[in-house]
Amino acid sequence: MTATPREPNSPLEPRAPRPVRDTLSLLALPLLVALALPGAFAGGGTRRWFGGGAENRRAEAQAAKDAAAAAFYELDTAQRDLRISIEAITAVDDSPAARRAVADFDALGRRIDEASHRYIEAVDSYDLERDDLEASVAARARTDLSAAKDELGRVKQDLDRFADGLGPLLGKAETQLARLAPAVERARQALLAASNALDAVRAAGLRADDLAARLAALAPELTKLNQGAGQHGVPQTLERAEQVARAAEAVRAEAHDLPEKAAGIDHRLVSLRTRAQALTTRAGQVDPVLSELRRRFAAACWQDLQQVPDQAVENVRQAELKLREAQAARDAQRWPDATALLSTVRALLTATDESVSAAGDRLARLNAVQKDSQQEIDRTRFAIRDAQRLAMSGRTTPDPRHARPLDEAVARLDRAIGTLEGRHPDYWHFLTETEEVREAVARVVGQIRDERGGGQ
């Protein structure tokens, strides 16, 4: 078979070796391609090259973005700090000025939200990391971000001015807040001291039930103090703390004094019993005094004393009854009841003592005036003359306001002296009249001195 000749350059035909120059040319071609493709050896992360102008716009936009972010952060931080101040003010102060500050802060908050929204919208509208970012887009991004930054700055300036104006309100709030913790702690310590004092009293055998009840009544107030000012308000918590401290201190003081008080009640019980017994003896001595008064003086001198013996006996009987009740109250440790009963006993015995003494005093005074009435007369006349000299001092004629009562005093004394005449003089009427005359004269003297002392 005749072989069929192959076509030139057939794929099946071995090609002749290429010259070395052509081989080098083929090897150089990939290298040129590689040089024409930036980033081919950088793992694909390097941006495509668009020229120096686009990169400058990108850098400017990024700088504007960073500046806007810094302004946003500063405004957000200032708003957070100022919110703490506003919360402090509202916790303490409910005045119109404080309410106005809260309203102004809320209005600023709305402006801050608007400026923040504009900033966030500008940030989200542009991807400055895109490889194909165009210069015009980067320029718009820089403009929008710069505008957002400027608006954030203006709001920040308004916020700073508002914060500066809060000085007085914030100072007042901080002062009260500074008082809060110490006041609450004082209240707690006062409650603890009261509880310890009650424990000591009970250890001494005294119940002090009323003090324990008063201390227990403070438990709900302590609960509210523990709940804090955030729930109940700073002014209310301060007031509550002070009230609790005062009430607890009163309980502590009374508990501390209770042993001494109990000993004092015991002493008064013994003393008043002794006094009641002594008055019983003295009351028995009134009848002989009255008998002598009846025998020697007119009825007007002793009639008002007729009931003294019977009244003295009744008063002593009532006092002894109250003493037994006071002893029972003391045994039951009802200290207020015991104290009140002992005060009643003392009043009864004092009244009895005065009435019993009155009989003896009456007899002594009547004896003295019966023996020498001139001494009483001279004493009264001296008081009248002394007042008359004072009324005329520096004057040629007396003031009628002073002369009239002094003239009446002279007339009353003369009438009182007249009652001593006769077979049975009313010495007691004479003594009471002269005493009242001296009191009337003393009032005139006091009036004159007051007027002259006041420059009248």
One Martini backbone bead per residue (centre of mass of N, CA, C, O) as a GRO file, in nm:
protein
  456
    1MET     BB    1   0.097   0.038   0.022
    2THR     BB    2   0.049   0.347  -0.030
    3ALA     BB    3   0.145   0.614   0.122
    4THR     BB    4   0.000   0.872   0.281
    5PRO     BB    5   0.037   1.188   0.288
    6ARG     BB    6   0.091   1.436   0.511
    7GLU     BB    7   0.001   1.714   0.644
    8PRO     BB    8   0.099   1.993   0.714
    9ASN     BB    9   0.085   2.054   1.050
   10SER     BB   10  -0.002   1.822   1.189
   11PRO     BB   11  -0.081   1.703   1.494
   12LEU     BB   12   0.078   1.428   1.434
   13GLU     BB   13   0.314   1.604   1.368
   14PRO     BB   14   0.618   1.669   1.425
   15ARG     BB   15   0.773   1.945   1.546
   16ALA     BB   16   0.987   2.177   1.514
   17PRO     BB   17   1.212   2.334   1.667
   18ARG     BB   18   1.235   2.625   1.841
   19PRO     BB   19   1.358   2.900   1.884
   20VAL     BB   20   1.491   3.057   2.159
   21ARG     BB   21   1.358   3.335   2.121
   22ASP     BB   22   1.064   3.235   2.124
   23THR     BB   23   1.071   3.112   2.405
   24LEU     BB   24   1.126   3.379   2.564
   25SER     BB   25   0.874   3.520   2.467
   26LEU     BB   26   0.672   3.328   2.607
   27LEU     BB   27   0.781   3.369   2.901
   28ALA     BB   28   0.726   3.689   2.912
   29LEU     BB   29   0.417   3.721   2.891
   30PRO     BB   30   0.317   3.661   3.185
   31LEU     BB   31   0.479   3.892   3.317
   32LEU     BB   32   0.324   4.127   3.182
   33VAL     BB   33   0.050   4.054   3.284
   34ALA     BB   34   0.121   4.074   3.579
   35LEU     BB   35   0.201   4.382   3.574
   36ALA     BB   36  -0.097   4.467   3.466
   37LEU     BB   37  -0.197   4.325   3.755
   38PRO     BB   38  -0.290   4.436   4.029
   39GLY     BB   39  -0.273   4.196   4.291
   40ALA     BB   40  -0.172   3.914   4.194
   41PHE     BB   41   0.036   3.903   4.467
   42ALA     BB   42  -0.206   3.983   4.702
   43GLY     BB   43  -0.463   3.787   4.710
   44GLY     BB   44  -0.698   4.008   4.602
   45GLY     BB   45  -0.704   4.283   4.822
   46THR     BB   46  -0.629   4.493   4.632
   47ARG     BB   47  -0.699   4.769   4.486
   48ARG     BB   48  -0.797   4.920   4.225
   49TRP     BB   49  -0.676   5.127   3.987
   50PHE     BB   50  -0.790   5.494   3.942
   51GLY     BB   51  -0.622   5.700   4.067
   52GLY     BB   52  -0.541   5.969   4.269
   53GLY     BB   53  -0.822   6.113   4.302
   54ALA     BB   54  -0.989   5.880   4.432
   55GLU     BB   55  -0.809   5.835   4.678
   56ASN     BB   56  -0.842   6.116   4.800
   57ARG     BB   57  -1.148   6.102   4.838
   58ARG     BB   58  -1.145   5.859   5.021
   59ALA     BB   59  -0.974   5.988   5.248
   60GLU     BB   60  -1.165   6.225   5.305
   61ALA     BB   61  -1.413   6.054   5.377
   62GLN     BB   62  -1.280   5.900   5.610
   63ALA     BB   63  -1.219   6.150   5.782
   64ALA     BB   64  -1.513   6.238   5.808
   65LYS     BB   65  -1.606   5.981   5.946
   66ASP     BB   66  -1.422   6.000   6.197
   67ALA     BB   67  -1.524   6.277   6.294
   68ALA     BB   68  -1.821   6.195   6.325
   69ALA     BB   69  -1.770   5.971   6.531
   70ALA     BB   70  -1.649   6.152   6.748
   71ALA     BB   71  -1.898   6.338   6.778
   72PHE     BB   72  -2.095   6.116   6.855
   73TYR     BB   73  -1.948   6.021   7.109
   74GLU     BB   74  -1.950   6.289   7.264
   75LEU     BB   75  -2.258   6.326   7.268
   76ASP     BB   76  -2.332   6.062   7.404
   77THR     BB   77  -2.168   6.109   7.664
   78ALA     BB   78  -2.302   6.376   7.750
   79GLN     BB   79  -2.590   6.266   7.768
   80ARG     BB   80  -2.539   6.054   7.984
   81ASP     BB   81  -2.432   6.245   8.203
   82LEU     BB   82  -2.684   6.433   8.206
   83ARG     BB   83  -2.893   6.221   8.284
   84ILE     BB   84  -2.786   6.181   8.569
   85SER     BB   85  -2.845   6.471   8.662
   86ILE     BB   86  -3.149   6.470   8.606
   87GLU     BB   87  -3.214   6.234   8.796
   88ALA     BB   88  -3.118   6.377   9.051
   89ILE     BB   89  -3.315   6.613   9.039
   90THR     BB   90  -3.588   6.451   9.025
   91ALA     BB   91  -3.538   6.301   9.302
   92VAL     BB   92  -3.548   6.593   9.469
   93ASP     BB   93  -3.702   6.785   9.256
   94ASP     BB   94  -4.044   6.963   9.210
   95SER     BB   95  -4.000   7.214   9.074
   96PRO     BB   96  -4.043   7.421   8.813
   97ALA     BB   97  -3.743   7.424   8.732
   98ALA     BB   98  -3.710   7.115   8.716
   99ARG     BB   99  -3.933   7.063   8.505
  100ARG     BB  100  -3.804   7.244   8.289
  101ALA     BB  101  -3.540   7.084   8.261
  102VAL     BB  102  -3.668   6.824   8.161
  103ALA     BB  103  -3.801   6.940   7.907
  104ASP     BB  104  -3.536   7.044   7.778
  105PHE     BB  105  -3.397   6.767   7.765
  106ASP     BB  106  -3.602   6.634   7.580
  107ALA     BB  107  -3.562   6.827   7.343
  108LEU     BB  108  -3.262   6.759   7.307
  109GLY     BB  109  -3.308   6.459   7.255
  110ARG     BB  110  -3.448   6.498   6.981
  111ARG     BB  111  -3.208   6.635   6.842
  112ILE     BB  112  -3.011   6.403   6.886
  113ASP     BB  113  -3.169   6.194   6.723
  114GLU     BB  114  -3.157   6.344   6.454
  115ALA     BB  115  -2.849   6.367   6.430
  116SER     BB  116  -2.793   6.062   6.456
  117HIS     BB  117  -2.958   5.973   6.212
  118ARG     BB  118  -2.793   6.129   6.004
  119TYR     BB  119  -2.527   5.989   6.059
  120ILE     BB  120  -2.613   5.693   6.010
  121GLU     BB  121  -2.713   5.740   5.721
  122ALA     BB  122  -2.438   5.829   5.607
  123VAL     BB  123  -2.283   5.571   5.674
  124ASP     BB  124  -2.484   5.367   5.523
  125SER     BB  125  -2.458   5.504   5.223
  126TYR     BB  126  -2.139   5.431   5.246
  127ASP     BB  127  -1.870   5.240   5.084
  128LEU     BB  128  -1.532   5.297   5.139
  129GLU     BB  129  -1.425   4.984   5.055
  130ARG     BB  130  -1.464   4.994   4.773
  131ASP     BB  131  -1.299   4.934   4.477
  132ASP     BB  132  -1.522   5.109   4.288
  133LEU     BB  133  -1.489   5.387   4.398
  134GLU     BB  134  -1.595   5.688   4.332
  135ALA     BB  135  -1.516   6.015   4.343
  136SER     BB  136  -1.805   6.134   4.365
  137VAL     BB  137  -1.897   5.957   4.600
  138ALA     BB  138  -1.677   6.042   4.799
  139ALA     BB  139  -1.759   6.340   4.801
  140ARG     BB  140  -2.044   6.302   4.911
  141ALA     BB  141  -1.962   6.163   5.169
  142ARG     BB  142  -1.799   6.396   5.285
  143THR     BB  143  -2.032   6.599   5.293
  144ASP     BB  144  -2.235   6.438   5.471
  145LEU     BB  145  -2.045   6.383   5.711
  146SER     BB  146  -1.978   6.678   5.774
  147ALA     BB  147  -2.268   6.765   5.830
  148ALA     BB  148  -2.316   6.566   6.062
  149LYS     BB  149  -2.088   6.674   6.240
  150ASP     BB  150  -2.189   6.964   6.269
  151GLU     BB  151  -2.458   6.895   6.402
  152LEU     BB  152  -2.340   6.750   6.646
  153GLY     BB  153  -2.184   7.001   6.748
  154ARG     BB  154  -2.423   7.190   6.795
  155VAL     BB  155  -2.569   7.013   6.998
  156LYS     BB  156  -2.334   6.999   7.197
  157GLN     BB  157  -2.333   7.301   7.265
  158ASP     BB  158  -2.622   7.310   7.377
  159LEU     BB  159  -2.573   7.098   7.597
  160ASP     BB  160  -2.356   7.254   7.750
  161ARG     BB  161  -2.526   7.502   7.818
  162PHE     BB  162  -2.738   7.348   7.976
  163ALA     BB  163  -2.545   7.232   8.190
  164ASP     BB  164  -2.452   7.506   8.306
  165GLY     BB  165  -2.757   7.585   8.405
  166LEU     BB  166  -2.769   7.342   8.634
  167GLY     BB  167  -2.608   7.415   8.887
  168PRO     BB  168  -2.816   7.481   9.118
  169LEU     BB  169  -2.983   7.221   9.098
  170LEU     BB  170  -2.745   7.023   9.130
  171GLY     BB  171  -2.644   7.124   9.403
  172LYS     BB  172  -2.897   7.059   9.560
  173ALA     BB  173  -2.906   6.758   9.493
  174GLU     BB  174  -2.623   6.682   9.605
  175THR     BB  175  -2.677   6.766   9.894
  176GLN     BB  176  -2.908   6.565   9.948
  177LEU     BB  177  -2.758   6.308   9.862
  178ALA     BB  178  -2.533   6.342  10.078
  179ARG     BB  179  -2.749   6.307  10.319
  180LEU     BB  180  -2.881   6.031  10.283
  181ALA     BB  181  -2.692   5.807  10.387
  182PRO     BB  182  -2.644   5.919  10.676
  183ALA     BB  183  -2.944   5.926  10.759
  184VAL     BB  184  -3.001   5.625  10.730
  185GLU     BB  185  -2.779   5.531  10.922
  186ARG     BB  186  -2.882   5.676  11.174
  187ALA     BB  187  -3.148   5.524  11.188
  188ARG     BB  188  -3.030   5.243  11.221
  189GLN     BB  189  -2.863   5.302  11.476
  190ALA     BB  190  -3.102   5.391  11.651
  191LEU     BB  191  -3.251   5.121  11.640
  192LEU     BB  192  -3.025   4.953  11.762
  193ALA     BB  193  -3.001   5.107  12.031
  194ALA     BB  194  -3.293   5.058  12.122
  195SER     BB  195  -3.278   4.749  12.123
  196ASN     BB  196  -3.047   4.729  12.330
  197ALA     BB  197  -3.190   4.879  12.560
  198LEU     BB  198  -3.424   4.677  12.588
  199ASP     BB  199  -3.254   4.433  12.656
  200ALA     BB  200  -3.139   4.550  12.920
  201VAL     BB  201  -3.408   4.591  13.065
  202ARG     BB  202  -3.500   4.294  13.057
  203ALA     BB  203  -3.252   4.186  13.213
  204ALA     BB  204  -3.364   4.362  13.476
  205GLY     BB  205  -3.696   4.290  13.477
  206LEU     BB  206  -3.811   4.480  13.249
  207ARG     BB  207  -4.046   4.512  13.001
  208ALA     BB  208  -4.140   4.756  12.820
  209ASP     BB  209  -4.397   4.738  12.625
  210ASP     BB  210  -4.438   5.025  12.509
  211LEU     BB  211  -4.156   5.047  12.381
  212ALA     BB  212  -4.178   4.798  12.201
  213ALA     BB  213  -4.419   4.900  12.036
  214ARG     BB  214  -4.282   5.154  11.924
  215LEU     BB  215  -4.054   5.002  11.779
  216ALA     BB  216  -4.233   4.819  11.599
  217ALA     BB  217  -4.368   5.064  11.442
  218LEU     BB  218  -4.083   5.115  11.275
  219ALA     BB  219  -4.054   4.883  11.067
  220PRO     BB  220  -4.191   4.999  10.807
  221GLU     BB  221  -3.990   5.235  10.783
  222LEU     BB  222  -3.739   5.060  10.740
  223THR     BB  223  -3.833   4.928  10.481
  224LYS     BB  224  -3.842   5.194  10.316
  225LEU     BB  225  -3.546   5.260  10.350
  226ASN     BB  226  -3.443   4.997  10.207
  227GLN     BB  227  -3.581   5.060   9.927
  228GLY     BB  228  -3.538   5.359   9.878
  229ALA     BB  229  -3.533   5.657   9.688
  230GLY     BB  230  -3.630   5.544   9.413
  231GLN     BB  231  -3.926   5.480   9.534
  232HIS     BB  232  -3.972   5.747   9.752
  233GLY     BB  233  -3.767   5.958   9.752
  234VAL     BB  234  -3.556   6.182   9.886
  235PRO     BB  235  -3.721   6.370  10.074
  236GLN     BB  236  -3.884   6.141  10.205
  237THR     BB  237  -3.640   5.979  10.310
  238LEU     BB  238  -3.520   6.197  10.487
  239GLU     BB  239  -3.764   6.239  10.669
  240ARG     BB  240  -3.790   5.947  10.762
  241ALA     BB  241  -3.510   5.920  10.890
  242GLU     BB  242  -3.550   6.143  11.103
  243GLN     BB  243  -3.799   6.023  11.242
  244VAL     BB  244  -3.677   5.753  11.320
  245ALA     BB  245  -3.443   5.864  11.486
  246ARG     BB  246  -3.615   6.013  11.697
  247ALA     BB  247  -3.790   5.776  11.793
  248ALA     BB  248  -3.558   5.586  11.871
  249GLU     BB  249  -3.420   5.778  12.073
  250ALA     BB  250  -3.658   5.794  12.267
  251VAL     BB  251  -3.661   5.496  12.338
  252ARG     BB  252  -3.372   5.477  12.440
  253ALA     BB  253  -3.392   5.689  12.665
  254GLU     BB  254  -3.624   5.554  12.823
  255ALA     BB  255  -3.481   5.287  12.867
  256HIS     BB  256  -3.238   5.404  13.017
  257ASP     BB  257  -3.438   5.545  13.246
  258LEU     BB  258  -3.616   5.319  13.371
  259PRO     BB  259  -3.474   5.226  13.629
  260GLU     BB  260  -3.485   5.509  13.759
  261LYS     BB  261  -3.790   5.537  13.741
  262ALA     BB  262  -3.863   5.298  13.916
  263ALA     BB  263  -3.716   5.400  14.168
  264GLY     BB  264  -3.880   5.666  14.188
  265ILE     BB  265  -4.155   5.534  14.233
  266ASP     BB  266  -4.082   5.386  14.490
  267HIS     BB  267  -4.014   5.639  14.652
  268ARG     BB  268  -4.291   5.782  14.623
  269LEU     BB  269  -4.459   5.573  14.761
  270VAL     BB  270  -4.328   5.599  15.037
  271SER     BB  271  -4.354   5.907  15.078
  272LEU     BB  272  -4.671   5.928  15.046
  273ARG     BB  273  -4.744   5.745  15.277
  274THR     BB  274  -4.613   5.915  15.497
  275ARG     BB  275  -4.775   6.174  15.439
  276ALA     BB  276  -5.057   6.056  15.489
  277GLN     BB  277  -5.011   5.983  15.784
  278ALA     BB  278  -4.942   6.272  15.880
  279LEU     BB  279  -5.218   6.399  15.794
  280THR     BB  280  -5.394   6.235  15.978
  281THR     BB  281  -5.280   6.360  16.233
  282ARG     BB  282  -5.329   6.664  16.163
  283ALA     BB  283  -5.636   6.650  16.116
  284GLY     BB  284  -5.692   6.589  16.426
  285GLN     BB  285  -5.598   6.905  16.503
  286VAL     BB  286  -5.834   7.093  16.397
  287ASP     BB  287  -6.059   7.091  16.607
  288PRO     BB  288  -5.917   7.256  16.833
  289VAL     BB  289  -5.881   7.508  16.660
  290LEU     BB  290  -6.181   7.558  16.602
  291SER     BB  291  -6.269   7.584  16.893
  292GLU     BB  292  -6.105   7.841  16.952
  293LEU     BB  293  -6.228   8.018  16.732
  294ARG     BB  294  -6.521   8.006  16.838
  295ARG     BB  295  -6.457   8.120  17.125
  296ARG     BB  296  -6.290   8.408  17.034
  297PHE     BB  297  -6.448   8.447  16.754
  298ALA     BB  298  -6.606   8.533  16.501
  299ALA     BB  299  -6.769   8.360  16.257
  300ALA     BB  300  -6.622   8.500  16.011
  301CYS     BB  301  -6.331   8.369  16.102
  302TRP     BB  302  -6.435   8.029  16.059
  303GLN     BB  303  -6.655   7.917  15.859
  304ASP     BB  304  -6.461   7.829  15.610
  305LEU     BB  305  -6.336   7.581  15.815
  306GLN     BB  306  -6.548   7.356  15.884
  307GLN     BB  307  -6.458   7.130  15.644
  308VAL     BB  308  -6.166   7.041  15.697
  309PRO     BB  309  -6.170   6.769  15.850
  310ASP     BB  310  -6.345   6.605  15.649
  311GLN     BB  311  -6.178   6.667  15.396
  312ALA     BB  312  -5.914   6.546  15.496
  313VAL     BB  313  -6.010   6.256  15.532
  314GLU     BB  314  -6.100   6.215  15.235
  315ASN     BB  315  -5.832   6.278  15.097
  316VAL     BB  316  -5.669   6.055  15.233
  317ARG     BB  317  -5.840   5.820  15.134
  318GLN     BB  318  -5.795   5.875  14.831
  319ALA     BB  319  -5.488   5.857  14.841
  320GLU     BB  320  -5.470   5.560  14.935
  321LEU     BB  321  -5.615   5.441  14.696
  322LYS     BB  322  -5.416   5.547  14.477
  323LEU     BB  323  -5.170   5.404  14.593
  324ARG     BB  324  -5.267   5.117  14.534
  325GLU     BB  325  -5.291   5.160  14.230
  326ALA     BB  326  -4.993   5.237  14.185
  327GLN     BB  327  -4.874   4.972  14.285
  328ALA     BB  328  -5.009   4.794  14.071
  329ALA     BB  329  -4.884   4.938  13.826
  330ARG     BB  330  -4.593   4.886  13.904
  331ASP     BB  331  -4.610   4.573  13.913
  332ALA     BB  332  -4.710   4.584  13.597
  333GLN     BB  333  -4.541   4.805  13.446
  334ARG     BB  334  -4.731   5.078  13.437
  335TRP     BB  335  -4.583   5.365  13.425
  336PRO     BB  336  -4.788   5.586  13.341
  337ASP     BB  337  -5.002   5.511  13.554
  338ALA     BB  338  -4.829   5.545  13.804
  339THR     BB  339  -4.756   5.843  13.760
  340ALA     BB  340  -5.047   5.958  13.753
  341LEU     BB  341  -5.136   5.861  14.035
  342LEU     BB  342  -4.915   6.009  14.196
  343SER     BB  343  -5.009   6.293  14.113
  344THR     BB  344  -5.284   6.273  14.249
  345VAL     BB  345  -5.186   6.227  14.534
  346ARG     BB  346  -5.026   6.485  14.563
  347ALA     BB  347  -5.263   6.681  14.522
  348LEU     BB  348  -5.432   6.587  14.764
  349LEU     BB  349  -5.215   6.638  14.987
  350THR     BB  350  -5.169   6.937  14.930
  351ALA     BB  351  -5.456   7.033  14.986
  352THR     BB  352  -5.466   6.924  15.275
  353ASP     BB  353  -5.227   7.077  15.389
  354GLU     BB  354  -5.341   7.361  15.338
  355SER     BB  355  -5.605   7.334  15.505
  356VAL     BB  356  -5.475   7.257  15.774
  357SER     BB  357  -5.286   7.507  15.789
  358ALA     BB  358  -5.504   7.731  15.780
  359ALA     BB  359  -5.607   7.704  16.065
  360GLY     BB  360  -5.345   7.776  16.216
  361ASP     BB  361  -5.291   8.045  16.068
  362ARG     BB  362  -5.547   8.187  16.151
  363LEU     BB  363  -5.499   8.187  16.454
  364ALA     BB  364  -5.228   8.340  16.446
  365ARG     BB  365  -5.331   8.604  16.308
  366LEU     BB  366  -5.557   8.672  16.507
  367ASN     BB  367  -5.383   8.695  16.755
  368ALA     BB  368  -5.205   8.929  16.649
  369VAL     BB  369  -5.435   9.142  16.590
  370GLN     BB  370  -5.558   9.138  16.868
  371LYS     BB  371  -5.302   9.239  17.012
  372ASP     BB  372  -5.196   9.412  16.725
  373SER     BB  373  -5.333   9.624  16.484
  374GLN     BB  374  -5.129   9.859  16.423
  375GLN     BB  375  -4.924   9.711  16.246
  376GLU     BB  376  -5.116   9.672  16.002
  377ILE     BB  377  -5.183   9.968  15.961
  378ASP     BB  378  -4.898  10.080  15.917
  379ARG     BB  379  -4.824   9.902  15.675
  380THR     BB  380  -5.046  10.017  15.487
  381ARG     BB  381  -4.985  10.323  15.506
  382PHE     BB  382  -4.699  10.310  15.394
  383ALA     BB  383  -4.778  10.209  15.113
  384ILE     BB  384  -4.952  10.457  15.039
  385ARG     BB  385  -4.741  10.685  15.078
  386ASP     BB  386  -4.530  10.576  14.879
  387ALA     BB  387  -4.721  10.602  14.633
  388GLN     BB  388  -4.778  10.907  14.655
  389ARG     BB  389  -4.486  11.004  14.617
  390LEU     BB  390  -4.452  10.881  14.335
  391ALA     BB  391  -4.692  11.034  14.199
  392MET     BB  392  -4.553  11.333  14.273
  393SER     BB  393  -4.307  11.296  14.118
  394GLY     BB  394  -4.254  11.578  13.920
  395ARG     BB  395  -4.526  11.704  14.039
  396THR     BB  396  -4.814  11.908  14.127
  397THR     BB  397  -5.014  11.691  14.013
  398PRO     BB  398  -5.187  11.421  13.998
  399ASP     BB  399  -5.278  11.151  13.838
  400PRO     BB  400  -5.592  11.027  13.815
  401ARG     BB  401  -5.508  10.728  13.769
  402HIS     BB  402  -5.360  10.735  14.060
  403ALA     BB  403  -5.534  10.889  14.270
  404ARG     BB  404  -5.795  10.726  14.283
  405PRO     BB  405  -5.690  10.447  14.400
  406LEU     BB  406  -5.552  10.577  14.648
  407ASP     BB  407  -5.800  10.701  14.777
  408GLU     BB  408  -5.950  10.430  14.802
  409ALA     BB  409  -5.744  10.299  14.992
  410VAL     BB  410  -5.790  10.491  15.230
  411ALA     BB  411  -6.091  10.429  15.267
  412ARG     BB  412  -6.063  10.123  15.317
  413LEU     BB  413  -5.891  10.140  15.567
  414ASP     BB  414  -6.090  10.296  15.743
  415ARG     BB  415  -6.313  10.079  15.730
  416ALA     BB  416  -6.146   9.850  15.854
  417ILE     BB  417  -6.093   9.989  16.125
  418GLY     BB  418  -6.401  10.005  16.200
  419THR     BB  419  -6.438   9.684  16.248
  420LEU     BB  420  -6.286   9.688  16.540
  421GLU     BB  421  -6.532   9.779  16.654
  422GLY     BB  422  -6.658   9.644  16.927
  423ARG     BB  423  -6.717   9.334  17.072
  424HIS     BB  424  -6.693   9.167  16.773
  425PRO     BB  425  -6.449   9.164  16.583
  426ASP     BB  426  -6.352   9.144  16.234
  427TYR     BB  427  -6.043   9.038  16.180
  428TRP     BB  428  -6.054   8.896  15.903
  429HIS     BB  429  -6.160   9.133  15.741
  430PHE     BB  430  -5.928   9.321  15.807
  431LEU     BB  431  -5.700   9.146  15.680
  432THR     BB  432  -5.813   9.126  15.390
  433GLU     BB  433  -5.833   9.428  15.335
  434THR     BB  434  -5.534   9.510  15.373
  435GLU     BB  435  -5.428   9.321  15.159
  436GLU     BB  436  -5.588   9.443  14.919
  437VAL     BB  437  -5.479   9.729  14.943
  438ARG     BB  438  -5.181   9.658  14.887
  439GLU     BB  439  -5.233   9.539  14.605
  440ALA     BB  440  -5.349   9.798  14.475
  441VAL     BB  441  -5.099   9.976  14.526
  442ALA     BB  442  -4.897   9.799  14.367
  443ARG     BB  443  -5.031   9.846  14.090
  444VAL     BB  444  -4.979  10.150  14.076
  445VAL     BB  445  -4.673  10.139  14.096
  446GLY     BB  446  -4.631   9.968  13.844
  447GLN     BB  447  -4.758  10.169  13.644
  448ILE     BB  448  -4.568  10.408  13.691
  449ARG     BB  449  -4.301  10.262  13.619
  450ASP     BB  450  -4.377  10.181  13.332
  451GLU     BB  451  -4.426  10.466  13.219
  452ARG     BB  452  -4.143  10.587  13.290
  453GLY     BB  453  -3.972  10.365  13.153
  454GLY     BB  454  -4.121  10.438  12.859
  455GLY     BB  455  -4.137  10.767  12.838
  456GLN     BB  456  -4.434  10.890  12.945
   0.00000   0.00000   0.00000
